[in-house]
Amino acid sequence: MPTSLESYQEAFLLYLADIRGYSPHTIKSYKGRLNSMRECSHFHQEGNTARLDITPFRLAIAHKHKRTIAAALCAVGSFVRYLQEQQKLSIELIGAQKIKVPQTLPKPIEESYIQEVLQHASLESRLLITMLYGLGLRISELSHVKLEDIRGEWISVRGKGDKLRELPLLPPIIQLIELYRTTALPKCYLFEKRGVRRKSAQLRYQLTQCFKALGIEATPHQLRHSFASHLLNNGARISDISELLGHATMASTQVYTKLESSKKLQAYRQAHPLNHLH
């Protein structure tokens, strides 16, 4: 078993790559944050008990943006959980108090951009993007979709809190699923490789690379946000959108009305005669 913080970190990064399927870019980010943490933190271990004091590290990054600090603490938190769960190390973490980060709404992706990426994507990537954008799924939900969950014009999706919801499939999605199944021949999961389920991180990386190839930065959550925003902008009821997204309460969906409000404000300013007076 590793006994130094550096050797623990090396084992952790291998775990992220081999077991969790994280992308090289994500692992590089984790490595940079953990390297900075190790440089000025105090680590002491005796047997299966350890103490990690990151207070000096917190002081060193105190001047940085709140989101940067939050990302660093998130990396440290994941590292410590790995030590506890995988290395069976009882560890006391000092100085890891969380900070509040302002919640911002991710920008939806323009419909034309999504269509352009779909035209250039492979069959598997096209299905991946279409399922996320066409159904508003979380990437973790899509990763766990089994072939038996797809029945005719409906799909069963298990979301947060193990809550099951039934979603209708649009005809283009049904056709794409059928084409993919006859071509890729998946056995159990919709997205799998050699009979093994593709993990969320692997699907996320595949999606970001598809958009990046056309110079567009996009995430699975942005596609989910685009799904909700585009439905709302085209007249769908927010209660229906909430049910499709699998939100526990309407309050979670209300955040999408902010975009609609901004569009209404912009249209109002452009249309009102007073705005054109000089």
C-alpha positions in Angstrom: 0.0 0.0 0.0 1.4 3.5 -0.9 2.7 5.5 2.1 3.4 8.9 0.6 0.9 11.5 -0.6 2.6 11.5 -4.0 2.3 7.7 -4.5 -1.3 7.8 -3.3 -1.9 10.5 -5.9 -0.4 8.4 -8.7 -2.6 5.5 -7.7 -5.6 7.8 -7.7 -5.0 9.1 -11.2 -4.5 5.6 -12.5 -7.9 4.7 -10.9 -9.6 7.6 -12.6 -8.2 6.6 -16.0 -8.5 2.8 -15.8 -11.6 2.3 -13.6 -13.6 5.5 -13.9 -12.8 6.1 -17.5 -12.0 9.8 -17.1 -10.6 11.7 -20.2 -6.9 12.6 -20.4 -7.9 16.3 -20.1 -9.9 15.7 -16.9 -7.0 13.7 -15.4 -4.6 16.4 -16.3 -6.8 18.9 -14.4 -6.9 16.7 -11.3 -3.2 16.2 -11.4 -2.5 20.0 -11.5 -4.8 20.7 -8.6 -3.5 17.9 -6.5 0.1 18.8 -7.2 -0.6 22.3 -6.0 -2.2 20.9 -2.9 0.7 18.6 -2.1 3.2 21.4 -2.4 2.0 23.2 0.7 -0.2 20.8 2.7 0.8 18.6 5.6 0.3 14.9 5.5 1.1 12.3 8.2 0.2 8.6 8.3 0.5 6.0 10.9 -0.7 2.6 9.8 -4.2 2.9 8.4 -4.8 6.3 10.0 -3.7 9.5 8.4 -4.1 13.3 8.7 -4.2 15.7 5.8 -4.1 19.5 6.6 -4.8 21.6 3.5 -5.1 24.9 5.4 -1.8 26.2 3.9 -3.1 25.3 0.5 -6.4 27.2 1.1 -4.4 30.3 2.1 -2.3 30.0 -1.0 -5.3 30.0 -3.4 -7.5 32.4 -1.3 -6.9 35.2 -3.9 -8.3 33.1 -6.8 -11.8 33.1 -8.2 -14.4 31.2 -6.2 -15.0 28.7 -8.9 -11.3 27.9 -9.1 -11.1 27.4 -5.4 -14.3 25.2 -5.5 -12.8 23.1 -8.3 -9.6 22.6 -6.3 -11.5 21.5 -3.2 -13.7 19.2 -5.3 -10.5 17.5 -6.6 -9.2 17.1 -3.1 -12.5 15.8 -1.9 -12.5 13.1 -4.6 -9.0 12.2 -3.7 -9.8 11.8 -0.1 -12.9 9.7 -0.8 -10.6 7.4 -3.0 -8.2 7.0 0.0 -11.1 6.1 2.3 -12.9 3.7 -0.1 -10.2 2.2 -2.2 -7.1 2.4 0.0 -9.1 1.7 3.2 -7.4 4.6 4.9 -9.0 6.4 7.8 -8.1 10.0 7.0 -8.8 13.2 8.9 -9.1 16.2 6.4 -8.5 19.6 7.9 -9.2 23.0 6.2 -11.6 21.7 3.5 -14.6 24.0 4.4 -16.7 24.6 1.3 -17.3 28.0 -0.2 -20.5 29.2 -1.8 -20.3 29.6 -5.5 -22.9 31.7 -7.4 -25.2 29.5 -9.4 -25.1 30.4 -13.1 -27.2 29.0 -15.9 -25.3 27.2 -18.6 -25.9 28.8 -22.0 -28.1 26.7 -24.4 -26.5 25.6 -27.7 -27.9 27.1 -30.8 -30.1 24.8 -32.7 -28.1 25.4 -35.9 -24.9 24.3 -34.2 -26.4 21.1 -32.9 -27.7 20.3 -36.4 -24.3 21.0 -37.9 -22.6 18.6 -35.5 -25.2 15.9 -36.1 -24.4 16.1 -39.8 -20.7 15.4 -39.3 -21.0 12.9 -36.4 -20.6 9.1 -36.7 -23.7 7.0 -36.2 -22.9 6.3 -32.5 -22.1 9.9 -31.8 -25.3 11.0 -33.6 -27.4 8.8 -31.4 -25.5 10.0 -28.3 -26.2 13.6 -29.1 -29.8 13.0 -30.2 -30.7 11.1 -27.1 -29.4 13.8 -24.8 -30.9 16.7 -26.8 -34.1 14.9 -27.9 -35.0 13.6 -24.4 -33.2 16.0 -22.0 -31.4 13.1 -20.3 -28.6 13.4 -17.9 -25.4 11.7 -19.1 -25.5 9.3 -16.2 -29.0 8.3 -17.1 -28.1 7.6 -20.7 -25.1 5.6 -19.7 -27.4 3.2 -17.8 -30.1 2.8 -20.5 -30.6 -0.9 -21.4 -32.1 -2.3 -24.6 -35.0 -3.7 -22.6 -35.8 -0.1 -21.4 -36.8 0.8 -25.0 -40.2 -0.4 -25.9 -41.8 0.9 -29.1 -42.4 4.6 -28.8 -41.4 4.8 -25.1 -38.2 4.6 -23.0 -37.9 4.0 -19.3 -35.3 6.1 -17.6 -34.1 5.8 -14.0 -33.0 9.2 -12.6 -31.9 10.7 -9.4 -33.2 9.0 -6.3 -33.8 5.9 -8.4 -36.9 7.6 -9.6 -38.3 6.0 -12.8 -39.9 8.1 -15.6 -41.4 7.1 -18.9 -40.4 9.3 -21.9 -42.0 9.4 -25.4 -39.6 8.8 -28.3 -39.9 11.0 -31.4 -40.0 9.1 -34.7 -36.5 10.3 -35.8 -35.1 9.0 -32.5 -36.8 5.6 -32.9 -35.4 5.3 -36.5 -31.9 6.2 -35.3 -32.0 3.7 -32.4 -33.2 0.9 -34.8 -30.4 1.8 -37.3 -27.8 1.8 -34.5 -29.0 -1.5 -33.1 -28.8 -3.3 -36.4 -25.3 -1.8 -37.1 -23.6 -1.9 -33.7 -25.4 -4.9 -32.4 -25.4 -4.0 -28.7 -26.2 -6.9 -26.4 -27.5 -5.4 -23.1 -26.8 -1.6 -22.8 -27.6 0.8 -25.6 -24.0 2.2 -25.3 -21.5 -0.5 -24.6 -18.1 -1.7 -25.7 -17.4 -5.5 -26.0 -20.5 -6.1 -23.9 -19.5 -3.7 -21.1 -21.5 -0.6 -20.3 -19.9 2.7 -21.5 -19.4 5.0 -18.5 -20.6 8.5 -18.2 -17.1 10.0 -18.4 -16.5 8.1 -21.6 -19.7 9.3 -23.2 -19.0 12.8 -22.0 -15.6 12.8 -23.6 -17.0 11.5 -26.9 -19.6 14.2 -27.0 -17.2 17.1 -26.2 -14.9 15.9 -29.0 -17.7 15.9 -31.5 -18.5 19.5 -30.9 -14.8 20.5 -30.5 -14.1 19.2 -34.0 -16.3 22.0 -35.3 -14.9 24.6 -32.9 -17.8 24.4 -30.4 -17.5 23.9 -26.7 -20.4 21.9 -25.3 -21.2 19.6 -22.4 -24.0 17.0 -21.9 -25.6 19.3 -19.4 -25.7 22.1 -22.0 -27.7 19.7 -24.3 -30.1 19.0 -21.4 -30.4 22.7 -20.9 -30.9 23.3 -24.6 -33.7 20.7 -24.6 -35.6 22.6 -21.9 -34.9 26.1 -23.2 -35.8 25.3 -26.8 -39.1 23.6 -25.7 -39.9 26.5 -23.5 -39.2 29.0 -26.3 -41.4 27.1 -28.6 -44.4 27.2 -26.3 -44.2 24.0 -24.3 -45.7 24.2 -20.8 -43.1 24.4 -18.0 -45.0 21.7 -16.0 -44.5 19.3 -18.9 -40.8 20.2 -19.3 -40.4 19.6 -15.5 -41.9 16.1 -15.8 -39.7 15.3 -18.9 -36.6 16.4 -17.1 -37.4 14.3 -14.0 -37.3 17.3 -11.6 -38.6 16.6 -8.2 -40.2 20.0 -7.9 -41.2 22.8 -10.2 -38.7 25.1 -8.5 -35.9 23.2 -10.2 -37.4 23.9 -13.6 -38.2 27.6 -12.9 -34.6 28.5 -13.5 -35.2 27.9 -17.3 -37.8 30.7 -17.3 -34.9 33.2 -16.8 -33.9 32.7 -20.4 -37.4 33.1 -21.6 -37.7 36.3 -19.6 -34.6 37.7 -21.1 -35.8 37.0 -24.6 -39.1 38.7 -23.8 -37.3 41.7 -22.4 -35.2 41.9 -25.5 -38.2 41.7 -27.8 -40.0 44.3 -25.7 -37.1 46.8 -26.0 -36.9 46.3 -29.7 -40.6 46.6 -30.3 -41.7 49.5 -28.0 -41.8 52.9 -29.7 -40.2 54.7 -26.7 -37.0 52.7 -27.3 -36.6 54.4 -30.7 -37.1 58.0 -29.4 -34.0 60.3 -29.4 
